[in-house]
Amino acid sequence: MPEATNELMFELLKRVHHEIGELRQDVSETKRELNVMRGHMAATQNDIHNIYGVLARQDERLDRIDRRLDLHELAETQKSFEPK
């Protein structure tokens, strides 16, 4: 077994220091990617919220149209029952 000399310890510490530096870079890159994904998720959520708003407005509009058609049909049926 080799002796634990100062040079050997120094070389091991340099290697550990280098690997820790690489790990820091990897963690920073992962954080950036997660932030990008978070931004995309927020944008998607916002888009879905907007779609629900549009659908709600369309639903209200269809309800108004249905009510108008019912009134129109009611008026037509009343005219058909009036004596001539």
C-alpha positions in Angstrom: 0.0 0.0 0.0 1.4 3.4 -1.0 2.3 5.8 1.7 0.0 8.7 2.3 2.4 11.5 1.4 1.6 15.1 1.1 1.9 14.9 -2.7 -0.6 12.1 -2.9 -3.1 13.9 -0.6 -2.6 17.1 -2.7 -3.3 15.2 -5.9 -6.4 13.6 -4.4 -7.7 16.9 -3.1 -7.1 18.5 -6.6 -9.1 15.7 -8.2 -12.0 16.1 -5.6 -11.9 19.9 -6.1 -12.2 19.4 -9.9 -15.1 17.0 -9.6 -16.9 19.3 -7.2 -16.5 22.1 -9.7 -18.1 19.9 -12.4 -20.9 19.0 -10.1 -21.6 22.7 -9.4 -21.8 23.3 -13.2 -24.2 20.3 -13.6 -26.4 21.6 -10.7 -26.4 25.1 -12.2 -27.4 23.7 -15.6 -30.1 21.6 -14.1 -31.4 24.7 -12.2 -31.6 26.7 -15.5 -33.4 23.8 -17.2 -35.9 23.6 -14.4 -36.5 27.4 -14.5 -37.1 27.1 -18.3 -39.6 24.2 -17.7 -41.3 26.2 -14.9 -41.7 29.1 -17.4 -43.2 26.8 -20.0 -45.6 25.3 -17.5 -46.7 28.7 -16.4 -47.3 29.8 -20.0 -49.2 26.6 -20.7 -51.3 27.1 -17.6 -52.0 30.7 -18.7 -53.0 29.5 -22.2 -55.4 27.0 -20.7 -56.9 29.6 -18.5 -57.5 31.9 -21.5 -59.1 29.0 -23.4 -61.5 28.4 -20.5 -62.4 32.1 -20.6 -63.1 32.0 -24.3 -65.2 28.8 -23.9 -67.2 30.5 -21.1 -67.9 33.5 -23.3 -68.9 31.3 -26.2 -71.2 29.3 -23.9 -72.9 32.5 -22.7 -73.3 33.6 -26.3 -74.9 30.3 -27.3 -77.2 30.6 -24.3 -78.3 34.1 -25.5 -78.9 32.8 -29.0 -80.9 29.9 -27.7 -83.1 32.2 -25.6 -83.7 34.4 -28.6 -84.6 31.5 -30.8 -87.0 30.2 -28.2 -88.7 33.6 -28.1 -88.8 33.7 -31.9 -90.3 30.1 -32.0 -92.8 31.1 -29.3 -93.9 34.1 -31.3 -94.3 32.0 -34.5 -96.4 29.4 -32.6 -98.6 32.1 -31.2 -99.2 33.6 -34.7 -100.2 30.2 -36.0 -102.9 29.8 -33.3 -104.4 33.3 -33.9 -107.8 33.2 -35.7 -107.7 34.4 -39.2 
